[in-house]
């Protein structure tokens, strides 16, 4: 049985499709109701000094069916210096101005954007965003890159921490992605036409030309087998193990027009999101807040345990019994807290304050059933 916190957490990404990895990882005010009345968001700006991170935004005042590919949010091509990453949902939101078009945003902006653009459940949006921000964002400036490392997030934190963005291998980005290659092969964040061709092939074979939950279960299993056979450094555990399943249902829950009665994604719409980072014409978001619906079906199609190829050898998959999985939400919480302790062995001042606050926001929106840990003390 998959617990609600994990179904919520895995919904993003794309993801957080943003929202994935297993290595040691790696201010703007709370948006008021006037924020989304702006025509679009052009660029982020780095605060001159540390930012006091605000509490995450709440649910939308209107969370029903809505045209989101509208005149207020036109698609625009990338400019020099704009960043995009492994999550097609966040890439699309940035290209339409729901996020800053340069691809650097605060957690509050991301939470608001995924709700406005895709009608993501508020709790899911908060849990996924703060997971990515804690592991890959700049805690002092309260900014996160949806792609790779950029000076736009501000001065880097002291090593071994980083603010490398969602493209950092091992947290939100990870192996066995649906349309992105494994990091071992050199480019873990760009659209991969060969993998998209496989996405289309499986949709034709198992979904009658559409991507649905049946296709998702078969494709997820096949991509795991691909990585076992071709990537000697394949790792599939902890955060990545969980997000890998979440990213398979993301396209069904968020990329299907909200006016459609069947939850199946056309190949034209899939190409628009995955390849072009663009809403399809006249696209309407989901008619209700949604998150990880369907993830249990994907898991049960081909049950698989977390692990990875051992000793740098192909076809040498070894299960890791210490990895977080879907049966123990608190295991993931403890793992991430431990990773943060490794990244920030002795934080002080604004950095320490912001870590404590952001860890609290994450804990309160997905892990409140677990014993709260305070590795950096309390405020």
Secondary structure, DSSP 8 states (H G I E B T S, - for coil): ---HHHHHHTTS----------SS--------TTGGGSS--------SS-----------S--S--B-S-GGG------TT----S-HHHHHHHHTTSS-TTSEE-HHHHHHHHHHHH-B-HHHHHHHHHHHHHHHSBTTTTBEESSS--GGG-S--STT-----TTSBTTTB-SS-SSS--GGGS-SSS--HHHHHHHHHHHHHHHTTEE-HHHHHHHHHHHHHHHHHH-TT-EE-HHHHHHHHHHHHHHHHHSS-TT-SS--EEHHHHHHHHTT----TT-B--SS-B-STTHHHHHHHT---SEEEGGG-TT-EEE-TTS--TT-HHHHHHHHHHHHHHH-TT--HHHHHHHHHHHHHHHHTT-TTS----TT---
